[in-house]
Amino acid sequence: MTDSDAYLDTVANGTRKELNFFLGFFLHECPTSMIPAKQQVQEWAEILEKRGPEFSADAAACREFSKGSDG
């Protein structure tokens, strides 16, 4: 499994607590060398949107990040 696959698994199946940690790190705290690509974060947003209203704020955060990302 690649890192990307692991990320998708976390986004698709992670608990609220896991997602808060995951998104907080990758959208706000990670080193420059680890910043995810715009396309990858857009994919996360689509997955989170499909998970339902409980995850809509997370999907919106991903969309906002991808608008300003150079990745």
All heavy atoms as TSV, in Angstrom:
chain	resi	resn	atom	element	x	y	z
A	1	MET	N	N	0.847	-1.189	0.000
A	1	MET	CA	C	0.000	0.000	0.000
A	1	MET	C	C	0.886	1.244	0.000
A	1	MET	O	O	1.787	1.361	0.801
A	1	MET	CB	C	-0.899	-0.027	1.235
A	1	MET	CG	C	-1.804	1.179	1.349
A	1	MET	SD	S	-2.876	1.205	2.803
A	1	MET	CE	C	-4.042	-0.032	2.370
A	2	THR	N	N	0.605	2.162	-0.896
A	2	THR	CA	C	1.364	3.407	-0.935
A	2	THR	C	C	0.822	4.379	0.096
A	2	THR	O	O	-0.274	4.200	0.636
A	2	THR	CB	C	1.272	4.048	-2.336
A	2	THR	OG1	O	-0.075	4.455	-2.552
A	2	THR	CG2	C	1.731	3.104	-3.422
A	3	ASP	N	N	1.591	5.436	0.365
A	3	ASP	CA	C	1.115	6.465	1.293
A	3	ASP	C	C	-0.216	7.030	0.831
A	3	ASP	O	O	-1.112	7.250	1.626
A	3	ASP	CB	C	2.130	7.599	1.402
A	3	ASP	CG	C	3.344	7.217	2.219
A	3	ASP	OD1	O	3.289	6.200	2.929
A	3	ASP	OD2	O	4.350	7.938	2.150
A	4	SER	N	N	-0.344	7.252	-0.479
A	4	SER	CA	C	-1.581	7.800	-1.021
A	4	SER	C	C	-2.768	6.898	-0.705
A	4	SER	O	O	-3.833	7.370	-0.348
A	4	SER	CB	C	-1.445	7.989	-2.530
A	4	SER	OG	O	-2.641	8.515	-3.063
A	5	ASP	N	N	-2.584	5.580	-0.843
A	5	ASP	CA	C	-3.650	4.642	-0.514
A	5	ASP	C	C	-4.013	4.732	0.963
A	5	ASP	O	O	-5.188	4.692	1.325
A	5	ASP	CB	C	-3.238	3.212	-0.827
A	5	ASP	CG	C	-3.084	2.939	-2.312
A	5	ASP	OD1	O	-3.658	3.665	-3.124
A	5	ASP	OD2	O	-2.372	1.980	-2.641
A	6	ALA	N	N	-3.011	4.857	1.807
A	6	ALA	CA	C	-3.264	4.972	3.244
A	6	ALA	C	C	-4.039	6.253	3.540
A	6	ALA	O	O	-4.929	6.262	4.383
A	6	ALA	CB	C	-1.951	4.944	4.025
A	7	TYR	N	N	-3.703	7.327	2.852
A	7	TYR	CA	C	-4.416	8.586	3.050
A	7	TYR	C	C	-5.877	8.440	2.647
A	7	TYR	O	O	-6.772	8.897	3.357
A	7	TYR	CB	C	-3.780	9.718	2.248
A	7	TYR	CG	C	-2.357	10.053	2.620
A	7	TYR	CD1	C	-1.555	10.746	1.738
A	7	TYR	CD2	C	-1.803	9.677	3.848
A	7	TYR	CE1	C	-0.243	11.081	2.058
A	7	TYR	CE2	C	-0.495	10.002	4.173
A	7	TYR	CZ	C	0.276	10.701	3.274
A	7	TYR	OH	O	1.568	11.030	3.595
A	8	LEU	N	N	-6.115	7.803	1.508
A	8	LEU	CA	C	-7.494	7.623	1.055
A	8	LEU	C	C	-8.284	6.769	2.042
A	8	LEU	O	O	-9.456	7.041	2.296
A	8	LEU	CB	C	-7.530	6.999	-0.341
A	8	LEU	CG	C	-7.073	7.907	-1.477
A	8	LEU	CD1	C	-7.108	7.157	-2.797
A	8	LEU	CD2	C	-7.912	9.159	-1.545
A	9	ASP	N	N	-7.652	5.755	2.604
A	9	ASP	CA	C	-8.323	4.919	3.593
A	9	ASP	C	C	-8.701	5.742	4.815
A	9	ASP	O	O	-9.806	5.615	5.341
A	9	ASP	CB	C	-7.437	3.734	3.990
A	9	ASP	CG	C	-8.161	2.810	4.954
A	9	ASP	OD1	O	-9.225	2.267	4.570
A	9	ASP	OD2	O	-7.673	2.642	6.090
A	10	THR	N	N	-7.800	6.595	5.269
A	10	THR	CA	C	-8.093	7.452	6.421
A	10	THR	C	C	-9.247	8.391	6.114
A	10	THR	O	O	-10.159	8.554	6.923
A	10	THR	CB	C	-6.842	8.255	6.828
A	10	THR	OG1	O	-5.804	7.345	7.191
A	10	THR	CG2	C	-7.138	9.180	8.003
A	11	VAL	N	N	-9.230	9.010	4.941
A	11	VAL	CA	C	-10.295	9.942	4.557
A	11	VAL	C	C	-11.631	9.213	4.426
A	11	VAL	O	O	-12.663	9.692	4.888
A	11	VAL	CB	C	-9.932	10.683	3.253
A	11	VAL	CG1	C	-11.099	11.524	2.749
A	11	VAL	CG2	C	-8.709	11.561	3.464
A	12	ALA	N	N	-11.616	8.044	3.826
A	12	ALA	CA	C	-12.856	7.307	3.571
A	12	ALA	C	C	-13.412	6.605	4.801
A	12	ALA	O	O	-14.623	6.424	4.909
A	12	ALA	CB	C	-12.626	6.282	2.462
A	13	ASN	N	N	-12.537	6.223	5.735
A	13	ASN	CA	C	-12.993	5.385	6.850
A	13	ASN	C	C	-12.638	5.902	8.234
A	13	ASN	O	O	-13.061	5.310	9.225
A	13	ASN	CB	C	-12.408	3.972	6.689
A	13	ASN	CG	C	-12.809	3.353	5.379
A	13	ASN	OD1	O	-13.983	3.236	5.068
A	13	ASN	ND2	N	-11.826	2.965	4.581
A	14	GLY	N	N	-11.872	6.968	8.309
A	14	GLY	CA	C	-11.408	7.460	9.601
A	14	GLY	C	C	-12.527	7.998	10.476
A	14	GLY	O	O	-13.559	8.471	9.986
A	15	THR	N	N	-12.295	7.931	11.768
A	15	THR	CA	C	-13.232	8.510	12.732
A	15	THR	C	C	-13.094	10.027	12.712
A	15	THR	O	O	-12.139	10.566	12.132
A	15	THR	CB	C	-12.929	8.003	14.151
A	15	THR	OG1	O	-11.632	8.485	14.545
A	15	THR	CG2	C	-12.988	6.485	14.238
A	16	ARG	N	N	-13.999	10.715	13.361
A	16	ARG	CA	C	-13.910	12.177	13.453
A	16	ARG	C	C	-12.566	12.575	14.075
A	16	ARG	O	O	-11.898	13.480	13.597
A	16	ARG	CB	C	-15.052	12.740	14.308
A	16	ARG	CG	C	-16.423	12.576	13.723
A	16	ARG	CD	C	-16.760	13.516	12.579
A	16	ARG	NE	N	-16.359	14.873	12.894
A	16	ARG	CZ	C	-15.756	15.688	12.032
A	16	ARG	NH1	N	-15.506	15.299	10.804
A	16	ARG	NH2	N	-15.413	16.895	12.371
A	17	LYS	N	N	-12.172	11.901	15.125
A	17	LYS	CA	C	-10.910	12.217	15.803
A	17	LYS	C	C	-9.717	12.006	14.868
A	17	LYS	O	O	-8.816	12.846	14.797
A	17	LYS	CB	C	-10.763	11.357	17.058
A	17	LYS	CG	C	-9.556	11.683	17.888
A	17	LYS	CD	C	-9.521	10.862	19.160
A	17	LYS	CE	C	-8.305	11.200	19.994
A	17	LYS	NZ	N	-8.268	10.442	21.248
A	18	GLU	N	N	-9.709	10.893	14.149
A	18	GLU	CA	C	-8.620	10.613	13.211
A	18	GLU	C	C	-8.567	11.665	12.101
A	18	GLU	O	O	-7.495	12.140	11.718
A	18	GLU	CB	C	-8.779	9.224	12.595
A	18	GLU	CG	C	-8.548	8.102	13.579
A	18	GLU	CD	C	-8.989	6.741	13.060
A	18	GLU	OE1	O	-9.886	6.664	12.190
A	18	GLU	OE2	O	-8.427	5.754	13.557
A	19	LEU	N	N	-9.730	12.038	11.584
A	19	LEU	CA	C	-9.779	13.039	10.521
A	19	LEU	C	C	-9.339	14.411	11.012
A	19	LEU	O	O	-8.655	15.137	10.290
A	19	LEU	CB	C	-11.170	13.115	9.907
A	19	LEU	CG	C	-11.478	11.998	8.922
A	19	LEU	CD1	C	-12.956	11.975	8.589
A	19	LEU	CD2	C	-10.648	12.138	7.662
A	20	ASN	N	N	-9.730	14.779	12.231
A	20	ASN	CA	C	-9.302	16.065	12.777
A	20	ASN	C	C	-7.776	16.133	12.837
A	20	ASN	O	O	-7.175	17.139	12.463
A	20	ASN	CB	C	-9.899	16.305	14.160
A	20	ASN	CG	C	-11.361	16.677	14.091
A	20	ASN	OD1	O	-11.862	17.119	13.076
A	20	ASN	ND2	N	-12.050	16.486	15.197
A	21	PHE	N	N	-7.156	15.065	13.300
A	21	PHE	CA	C	-5.700	15.020	13.373
A	21	PHE	C	C	-5.090	15.027	11.972
A	21	PHE	O	O	-4.178	15.803	11.671
A	21	PHE	CB	C	-5.243	13.777	14.150
A	21	PHE	CG	C	-3.756	13.626	14.205
A	21	PHE	CD1	C	-3.002	14.371	15.101
A	21	PHE	CD2	C	-3.109	12.761	13.343
A	21	PHE	CE1	C	-1.622	14.252	15.136
A	21	PHE	CE2	C	-1.724	12.628	13.372
A	21	PHE	CZ	C	-0.990	13.377	14.267
A	22	PHE	N	N	-5.584	14.159	11.108
A	22	PHE	CA	C	-5.070	13.999	9.749
A	22	PHE	C	C	-5.159	15.302	8.953
A	22	PHE	O	O	-4.165	15.777	8.390
A	22	PHE	CB	C	-5.865	12.880	9.057
A	22	PHE	CG	C	-5.514	12.660	7.620
A	22	PHE	CD1	C	-4.451	11.852	7.261
A	22	PHE	CD2	C	-6.267	13.248	6.608
A	22	PHE	CE1	C	-4.121	11.641	5.925
A	22	PHE	CE2	C	-5.947	13.036	5.279
A	22	PHE	CZ	C	-4.878	12.235	4.942
A	23	LEU	N	N	-6.350	15.886	8.904
A	23	LEU	CA	C	-6.536	17.106	8.121
A	23	LEU	C	C	-5.812	18.286	8.745
A	23	LEU	O	O	-5.247	19.120	8.033
A	23	LEU	CB	C	-8.023	17.407	7.943
A	23	LEU	CG	C	-8.789	16.403	7.087
A	23	LEU	CD1	C	-10.279	16.734	7.089
A	23	LEU	CD2	C	-8.247	16.337	5.670
A	24	GLY	N	N	-5.819	18.362	10.069
A	24	GLY	CA	C	-5.078	19.429	10.742
A	24	GLY	C	C	-3.608	19.406	10.349
A	24	GLY	O	O	-3.001	20.439	10.065
A	25	PHE	N	N	-3.051	18.206	10.336
A	25	PHE	CA	C	-1.642	18.073	9.973
A	25	PHE	C	C	-1.407	18.420	8.512
A	25	PHE	O	O	-0.596	19.286	8.189
A	25	PHE	CB	C	-1.133	16.653	10.265
A	25	PHE	CG	C	0.291	16.447	9.854
A	25	PHE	CD1	C	1.318	16.976	10.616
A	25	PHE	CD2	C	0.602	15.765	8.694
A	25	PHE	CE1	C	2.645	16.827	10.223
A	25	PHE	CE2	C	1.924	15.592	8.297
A	25	PHE	CZ	C	2.948	16.127	9.068
A	26	PHE	N	N	-2.110	17.756	7.602
A	26	PHE	CA	C	-1.815	17.927	6.180
A	26	PHE	C	C	-2.279	19.260	5.603
A	26	PHE	O	O	-1.704	19.746	4.630
A	26	PHE	CB	C	-2.377	16.767	5.358
A	26	PHE	CG	C	-1.506	15.557	5.433
A	26	PHE	CD1	C	-1.877	14.472	6.196
A	26	PHE	CD2	C	-0.289	15.503	4.771
A	26	PHE	CE1	C	-1.067	13.353	6.292
A	26	PHE	CE2	C	0.538	14.400	4.863
A	26	PHE	CZ	C	0.146	13.317	5.625
A	27	LEU	N	N	-3.292	19.880	6.183
A	27	LEU	CA	C	-3.770	21.148	5.634
A	27	LEU	C	C	-3.147	22.361	6.308
A	27	LEU	O	O	-3.192	23.463	5.755
A	27	LEU	CB	C	-5.295	21.228	5.724
A	27	LEU	CG	C	-6.073	20.137	4.994
A	27	LEU	CD1	C	-7.572	20.408	5.086
A	27	LEU	CD2	C	-5.640	19.969	3.551
A	28	HIS	N	N	-2.551	22.164	7.508
A	28	HIS	CA	C	-2.079	23.339	8.245
A	28	HIS	C	C	-0.687	23.224	8.854
A	28	HIS	O	O	-0.059	24.248	9.109
A	28	HIS	CB	C	-3.062	23.671	9.371
A	28	HIS	CG	C	-4.459	23.863	8.889
A	28	HIS	ND1	N	-4.855	24.942	8.119
A	28	HIS	CD2	C	-5.568	23.107	9.035
A	28	HIS	CE1	C	-6.139	24.833	7.825
A	28	HIS	NE2	N	-6.594	23.725	8.367
A	29	GLU	N	N	-0.204	22.031	9.137
A	29	GLU	CA	C	1.009	21.914	9.934
A	29	GLU	C	C	2.180	21.196	9.278
A	29	GLU	O	O	3.309	21.328	9.742
A	29	GLU	CB	C	0.690	21.165	11.241
A	29	GLU	CG	C	-0.354	21.846	12.085
A	29	GLU	CD	C	-0.812	20.991	13.254
A	29	GLU	OE1	O	-0.198	19.941	13.519
A	29	GLU	OE2	O	-1.784	21.393	13.906
A	30	CYS	N	N	1.963	20.438	8.234
A	30	CYS	CA	C	3.031	19.592	7.697
A	30	CYS	C	C	4.143	20.429	7.061
A	30	CYS	O	O	3.917	21.548	6.620
A	30	CYS	CB	C	2.483	18.577	6.707
A	30	CYS	SG	S	1.934	19.234	5.138
A	31	PRO	N	N	5.347	19.854	7.014
A	31	PRO	CA	C	6.446	20.549	6.355
A	31	PRO	C	C	6.171	20.702	4.856
A	31	PRO	O	O	5.407	19.940	4.274
A	31	PRO	CB	C	7.661	19.638	6.583
A	31	PRO	CG	C	7.177	18.433	7.286
A	31	PRO	CD	C	5.728	18.577	7.567
A	32	THR	N	N	6.810	21.657	4.264
A	32	THR	CA	C	6.618	21.958	2.853
A	32	THR	C	C	6.786	20.728	1.970
A	32	THR	O	O	6.050	20.548	1.001
A	32	THR	CB	C	7.600	23.056	2.403
A	32	THR	OG1	O	7.430	24.182	3.253
A	32	THR	CG2	C	7.371	23.473	0.967
A	33	SER	N	N	7.713	19.876	2.319
A	33	SER	CA	C	7.979	18.683	1.502
A	33	SER	C	C	6.849	17.668	1.541
A	33	SER	O	O	6.807	16.750	0.729
A	33	SER	CB	C	9.273	18.014	1.964
A	33	SER	OG	O	9.141	17.559	3.303
A	34	MET	N	N	5.909	17.826	2.475
A	34	MET	CA	C	4.810	16.867	2.623
A	34	MET	C	C	3.455	17.427	2.211
A	34	MET	O	O	2.449	16.740	2.312
A	34	MET	CB	C	4.727	16.385	4.075
A	34	MET	CG	C	5.915	15.576	4.524
A	34	MET	SD	S	5.759	15.067	6.246
A	34	MET	CE	C	4.374	13.930	6.149
A	35	ILE	N	N	3.407	18.667	1.765
A	35	ILE	CA	C	2.128	19.278	1.397
A	35	ILE	C	C	1.494	18.466	0.267
A	35	ILE	O	O	2.128	18.203	-0.751
A	35	ILE	CB	C	2.311	20.745	0.964
A	35	ILE	CG1	C	2.778	21.574	2.162
A	35	ILE	CG2	C	1.013	21.313	0.390
A	35	ILE	CD1	C	3.145	22.998	1.809
A	36	PRO	N	N	0.243	18.045	0.446
A	36	PRO	CA	C	-0.408	17.236	-0.592
A	36	PRO	C	C	-0.722	18.067	-1.838
A	36	PRO	O	O	-0.889	19.285	-1.770
A	36	PRO	CB	C	-1.693	16.754	0.086
A	36	PRO	CG	C	-1.931	17.698	1.206
A	36	PRO	CD	C	-0.607	18.253	1.615
A	37	ALA	N	N	-0.814	17.383	-2.958
A	37	ALA	CA	C	-1.143	18.031	-4.226
A	37	ALA	C	C	-2.597	18.491	-4.223
A	37	ALA	O	O	-3.459	17.874	-3.593
A	37	ALA	CB	C	-0.904	17.063	-5.383
A	38	LYS	N	N	-2.858	19.560	-4.958
A	38	LYS	CA	C	-4.206	20.116	-5.074
A	38	LYS	C	C	-5.212	19.043	-5.490
A	38	LYS	O	O	-6.279	18.919	-4.895
A	38	LYS	CB	C	-4.178	21.254	-6.098
A	38	LYS	CG	C	-5.500	21.901	-6.343
A	38	LYS	CD	C	-5.340	23.023	-7.361
A	38	LYS	CE	C	-6.661	23.658	-7.686
A	38	LYS	NZ	N	-6.512	24.779	-8.621
A	39	GLN	N	N	-4.864	18.252	-6.492
A	39	GLN	CA	C	-5.758	17.205	-6.979
A	39	GLN	C	C	-6.061	16.179	-5.891
A	39	GLN	O	O	-7.190	15.707	-5.763
A	39	GLN	CB	C	-5.141	16.523	-8.200
A	39	GLN	CG	C	-6.030	15.458	-8.795
A	39	GLN	CD	C	-5.404	14.836	-10.039
A	39	GLN	OE1	O	-4.395	15.309	-10.552
A	39	GLN	NE2	N	-6.002	13.773	-10.523
A	40	GLN	N	N	-5.064	15.833	-5.097
A	40	GLN	CA	C	-5.252	14.864	-4.019
A	40	GLN	C	C	-6.233	15.402	-2.979
A	40	GLN	O	O	-7.135	14.697	-2.538
A	40	GLN	CB	C	-3.904	14.548	-3.375
A	40	GLN	CG	C	-3.968	13.464	-2.321
A	40	GLN	CD	C	-2.583	13.137	-1.763
A	40	GLN	OE1	O	-1.646	13.929	-1.862
A	40	GLN	NE2	N	-2.456	11.981	-1.183
A	41	VAL	N	N	-6.088	16.664	-2.608
A	41	VAL	CA	C	-6.976	17.260	-1.607
A	41	VAL	C	C	-8.389	17.409	-2.162
A	41	VAL	O	O	-9.373	17.225	-1.439
A	41	VAL	CB	C	-6.409	18.599	-1.104
A	41	VAL	CG1	C	-7.349	19.260	-0.104
A	41	VAL	CG2	C	-5.043	18.381	-0.448
A	42	GLN	N	N	-8.521	17.679	-3.447
A	42	GLN	CA	C	-9.851	17.732	-4.062
A	42	GLN	C	C	-10.517	16.359	-4.001
A	42	GLN	O	O	-11.721	16.263	-3.764
A	42	GLN	CB	C	-9.748	18.210	-5.509
A	42	GLN	CG	C	-9.423	19.678	-5.621
A	42	GLN	CD	C	-9.171	20.126	-7.051
A	42	GLN	OE1	O	-8.801	19.349	-7.918
A	42	GLN	NE2	N	-9.348	21.412	-7.294
A	43	GLU	N	N	-9.733	15.309	-4.193
A	43	GLU	CA	C	-10.259	13.951	-4.086
A	43	GLU	C	C	-10.726	13.671	-2.656
A	43	GLU	O	O	-11.775	13.073	-2.436
A	43	GLU	CB	C	-9.204	12.940	-4.517
A	43	GLU	CG	C	-9.731	11.525	-4.588
A	43	GLU	CD	C	-8.707	10.545	-5.152
A	43	GLU	OE1	O	-7.653	10.975	-5.646
A	43	GLU	OE2	O	-8.972	9.330	-5.081
A	44	TRP	N	N	-9.956	14.137	-1.680
A	44	TRP	CA	C	-10.369	13.980	-0.279
A	44	TRP	C	C	-11.714	14.662	-0.054
A	44	TRP	O	O	-12.596	14.113	0.605
A	44	TRP	CB	C	-9.343	14.583	0.671
A	44	TRP	CG	C	-7.999	13.938	0.678
A	44	TRP	CD1	C	-7.619	12.775	0.057
A	44	TRP	CD2	C	-6.832	14.424	1.331
A	44	TRP	NE1	N	-6.289	12.526	0.286
A	44	TRP	CE2	C	-5.779	13.510	1.065
A	44	TRP	CE3	C	-6.565	15.539	2.106
A	44	TRP	CZ2	C	-4.494	13.687	1.570
A	44	TRP	CZ3	C	-5.287	15.721	2.604
A	44	TRP	CH2	C	-4.260	14.794	2.339
A	45	ALA	N	N	-11.883	15.864	-0.614
A	45	ALA	CA	C	-13.136	16.607	-0.451
A	45	ALA	C	C	-14.311	15.819	-1.015
A	45	ALA	O	O	-15.379	15.753	-0.384
A	45	ALA	CB	C	-13.033	17.975	-1.133
A	46	GLU	N	N	-14.130	15.223	-2.174
A	46	GLU	CA	C	-15.207	14.435	-2.792
A	46	GLU	C	C	-15.576	13.225	-1.924
A	46	GLU	O	O	-16.756	12.921	-1.748
A	46	GLU	CB	C	-14.778	13.972	-4.179
A	46	GLU	CG	C	-14.659	15.102	-5.177
A	46	GLU	CD	C	-14.009	14.686	-6.480
A	46	GLU	OE1	O	-13.861	13.474	-6.732
A	46	GLU	OE2	O	-13.632	15.593	-7.243
A	47	ILE	N	N	-14.571	12.561	-1.401
A	47	ILE	CA	C	-14.820	11.399	-0.535
A	47	ILE	C	C	-15.557	11.823	0.727
A	47	ILE	O	O	-16.531	11.182	1.141
A	47	ILE	CB	C	-13.496	10.688	-0.188
A	47	ILE	CG1	C	-12.890	10.051	-1.440
A	47	ILE	CG2	C	-13.708	9.642	0.906
A	47	ILE	CD1	C	-11.444	9.596	-1.261
A	48	LEU	N	N	-15.099	12.906	1.327
A	48	LEU	CA	C	-15.723	13.376	2.574
A	48	LEU	C	C	-17.166	13.817	2.334
A	48	LEU	O	O	-18.042	13.564	3.165
A	48	LEU	CB	C	-14.899	14.507	3.179
A	48	LEU	CG	C	-13.562	14.058	3.762
A	48	LEU	CD1	C	-12.652	15.256	3.986
A	48	LEU	CD2	C	-13.765	13.277	5.052
A	49	GLU	N	N	-17.427	14.463	1.217
A	49	GLU	CA	C	-18.782	14.892	0.884
A	49	GLU	C	C	-19.719	13.683	0.810
A	49	GLU	O	O	-20.851	13.725	1.292
A	49	GLU	CB	C	-18.783	15.662	-0.440
A	49	GLU	CG	C	-20.066	16.384	-0.721
A	49	GLU	CD	C	-20.320	17.548	0.229
A	49	GLU	OE1	O	-19.385	18.227	0.642
A	49	GLU	OE2	O	-21.501	17.775	0.547
A	50	LYS	N	N	-19.235	12.594	0.220
A	50	LYS	CA	C	-20.037	11.376	0.098
A	50	LYS	C	C	-20.303	10.719	1.450
A	50	LYS	O	O	-21.258	9.950	1.583
A	50	LYS	CB	C	-19.349	10.375	-0.831
A	50	LYS	CG	C	-19.348	10.821	-2.270
A	50	LYS	CD	C	-18.575	9.868	-3.153
A	50	LYS	CE	C	-18.500	10.388	-4.573
A	50	LYS	NZ	N	-17.685	9.542	-5.434
A	51	ARG	N	N	-19.473	11.016	2.441
A	51	ARG	CA	C	-19.654	10.429	3.776
A	51	ARG	C	C	-20.828	11.071	4.519
A	51	ARG	O	O	-21.246	10.560	5.541
A	51	ARG	CB	C	-18.376	10.560	4.595
A	51	ARG	CG	C	-17.267	9.639	4.085
A	51	ARG	CD	C	-16.091	9.576	5.002
A	51	ARG	NE	N	-16.424	8.897	6.246
A	51	ARG	CZ	C	-15.572	8.703	7.242
A	51	ARG	NH1	N	-14.330	9.150	7.145
A	51	ARG	NH2	N	-15.951	8.084	8.336
A	52	GLY	N	N	-21.331	12.189	4.033
A	52	GLY	CA	C	-22.526	12.784	4.610
A	52	GLY	C	C	-22.286	14.096	5.326
A	52	GLY	O	O	-21.161	14.587	5.407
A	53	PRO	N	N	-23.376	14.656	5.866
A	53	PRO	CA	C	-23.329	15.984	6.478
A	53	PRO	C	C	-22.333	16.114	7.632
A	53	PRO	O	O	-21.785	17.192	7.842
A	53	PRO	CB	C	-24.760	16.206	6.991
A	53	PRO	CG	C	-25.595	15.194	6.315
A	53	PRO	CD	C	-24.704	14.076	5.885
A	54	GLU	N	N	-22.091	15.054	8.343
A	54	GLU	CA	C	-21.155	15.102	9.471
A	54	GLU	C	C	-19.748	15.509	9.013
A	54	GLU	O	O	-18.972	16.065	9.779
A	54	GLU	CB	C	-21.099	13.735	10.157
A	54	GLU	CG	C	-20.153	13.684	11.336
A	54	GLU	CD	C	-20.076	12.319	11.992
A	54	GLU	OE1	O	-20.795	11.388	11.578
A	54	GLU	OE2	O	-19.274	12.188	12.917
A	55	PHE	N	N	-19.441	15.246	7.748
A	55	PHE	CA	C	-18.108	15.516	7.223
A	55	PHE	C	C	-18.072	16.694	6.247
A	55	PHE	O	O	-17.047	16.940	5.616
A	55	PHE	CB	C	-17.542	14.251	6.556
A	55	PHE	CG	C	-17.421	13.113	7.530
A	55	PHE	CD1	C	-18.417	12.158	7.625
A	55	PHE	CD2	C	-16.329	13.006	8.369
A	55	PHE	CE1	C	-18.331	11.112	8.534
A	55	PHE	CE2	C	-16.215	11.975	9.281
A	55	PHE	CZ	C	-17.221	11.029	9.368
A	56	SER	N	N	-19.173	17.441	6.145
A	56	SER	CA	C	-19.229	18.542	5.176
A	56	SER	C	C	-18.244	19.661	5.510
A	56	SER	O	O	-17.672	20.268	4.596
A	56	SER	CB	C	-20.649	19.095	5.044
A	56	SER	OG	O	-21.096	19.612	6.270
A	57	ALA	N	N	-18.008	19.937	6.782
A	57	ALA	CA	C	-17.033	20.972	7.146
A	57	ALA	C	C	-15.620	20.542	6.746
A	57	ALA	O	O	-14.817	21.363	6.296
A	57	ALA	CB	C	-17.096	21.270	8.640
A	58	ASP	N	N	-15.320	19.260	6.884
A	58	ASP	CA	C	-14.015	18.751	6.468
A	58	ASP	C	C	-13.865	18.848	4.952
A	58	ASP	O	O	-12.799	19.236	4.449
A	58	ASP	CB	C	-13.830	17.298	6.911
A	58	ASP	CG	C	-13.795	17.150	8.422
A	58	ASP	OD1	O	-13.198	18.016	9.087
A	58	ASP	OD2	O	-14.366	16.174	8.923
A	59	ALA	N	N	-14.920	18.515	4.227
A	59	ALA	CA	C	-14.893	18.627	2.766
A	59	ALA	C	C	-14.673	20.081	2.358
A	59	ALA	O	O	-13.879	20.370	1.456
A	59	ALA	CB	C	-16.193	18.086	2.163
A	60	ALA	N	N	-15.342	21.003	3.033
A	60	ALA	CA	C	-15.186	22.426	2.728
A	60	ALA	C	C	-13.757	22.891	3.017
A	60	ALA	O	O	-13.190	23.673	2.241
A	60	ALA	CB	C	-16.185	23.254	3.540
A	61	ALA	N	N	-13.154	22.412	4.089
A	61	ALA	CA	C	-11.769	22.776	4.415
A	61	ALA	C	C	-10.825	22.278	3.323
A	61	ALA	O	O	-9.893	22.989	2.930
A	61	ALA	CB	C	-11.373	22.202	5.771
A	62	CYS	N	N	-11.067	21.095	2.821
A	62	CYS	CA	C	-10.239	20.559	1.739
A	62	CYS	C	C	-10.396	21.382	0.477
A	62	CYS	O	O	-9.413	21.691	-0.211
A	62	CYS	CB	C	-10.596	19.103	1.462
A	62	CYS	SG	S	-10.061	17.951	2.736
A	63	ARG	N	N	-11.612	21.782	0.159
A	63	ARG	CA	C	-11.840	22.600	-1.037
A	63	ARG	C	C	-11.158	23.957	-0.906
A	63	ARG	O	O	-10.554	24.456	-1.849
A	63	ARG	CB	C	-13.335	22.786	-1.286
A	63	ARG	CG	C	-13.978	21.559	-1.861
A	63	ARG	CD	C	-15.376	21.872	-2.376
A	63	ARG	NE	N	-16.018	20.614	-2.662
A	63	ARG	CZ	C	-16.795	19.943	-1.804
A	63	ARG	NH1	N	-17.046	20.443	-0.616
A	63	ARG	NH2	N	-17.322	18.792	-2.140
A	64	GLU	N	N	-11.250	24.558	0.271
A	64	GLU	CA	C	-10.626	25.846	0.510
A	64	GLU	C	C	-9.107	25.747	0.373
A	64	GLU	O	O	-8.464	26.600	-0.241
A	64	GLU	CB	C	-10.999	26.373	1.894
A	64	GLU	CG	C	-10.539	27.771	2.171
A	64	GLU	CD	C	-11.167	28.828	1.254
A	64	GLU	OE1	O	-12.325	28.650	0.834
A	64	GLU	OE2	O	-10.490	29.819	0.968
A	65	PHE	N	N	-8.537	24.699	0.945
A	65	PHE	CA	C	-7.100	24.474	0.844
A	65	PHE	C	C	-6.684	24.312	-0.611
A	65	PHE	O	O	-5.695	24.893	-1.041
A	65	PHE	CB	C	-6.710	23.221	1.639
A	65	PHE	CG	C	-5.255	22.850	1.511
A	65	PHE	CD1	C	-4.314	23.388	2.355
A	65	PHE	CD2	C	-4.847	21.957	0.528
A	65	PHE	CE1	C	-2.983	23.051	2.238
A	65	PHE	CE2	C	-3.510	21.626	0.394
A	65	PHE	CZ	C	-2.571	22.161	1.249
A	66	SER	N	N	-7.427	23.533	-1.376
A	66	SER	CA	C	-7.026	23.269	-2.755
A	66	SER	C	C	-7.129	24.508	-3.630
A	66	SER	O	O	-6.423	24.618	-4.633
A	66	SER	CB	C	-7.828	22.111	-3.348
A	66	SER	OG	O	-9.191	22.439	-3.484
A	67	LYS	N	N	-7.955	25.458	-3.260
A	67	LYS	CA	C	-8.028	26.723	-4.011
A	67	LYS	C	C	-6.732	27.520	-3.889
A	67	LYS	O	O	-6.306	28.174	-4.827
A	67	LYS	CB	C	-9.173	27.591	-3.493
A	67	LYS	CG	C	-10.530	27.116	-3.887
A	67	LYS	CD	C	-11.576	28.044	-3.303
A	67	LYS	CE	C	-12.972	27.529	-3.540
A	67	LYS	NZ	N	-13.966	28.414	-2.914
A	68	GLY	N	N	-6.115	27.451	-2.710
A	68	GLY	CA	C	-4.905	28.237	-2.478
A	68	GLY	C	C	-3.624	27.455	-2.623
A	68	GLY	O	O	-2.555	28.012	-2.505
A	69	SER	N	N	-3.709	26.156	-2.888
A	69	SER	CA	C	-2.519	25.309	-2.977
A	69	SER	C	C	-1.865	25.422	-4.334
A	69	SER	O	O	-2.531	25.488	-5.354
A	69	SER	CB	C	-2.908	23.849	-2.709
A	69	SER	OG	O	-1.824	22.988	-2.917
A	70	ASP	N	N	-0.559	25.394	-4.327
A	70	ASP	CA	C	0.200	25.387	-5.578
A	70	ASP	C	C	0.466	23.984	-6.066
A	70	ASP	O	O	1.042	23.789	-7.116
A	70	ASP	CB	C	1.540	26.105	-5.399
A	70	ASP	CG	C	1.348	27.576	-5.161
A	70	ASP	OD1	O	0.372	28.156	-5.659
A	70	ASP	OD2	O	2.201	28.147	-4.478
A	71	GLY	N	N	0.087	22.954	-5.256
A	71	GLY	CA	C	0.402	21.573	-5.559
A	71	GLY	C	C	-0.304	20.994	-6.727
A	71	GLY	O	O	-1.182	21.424	-7.341
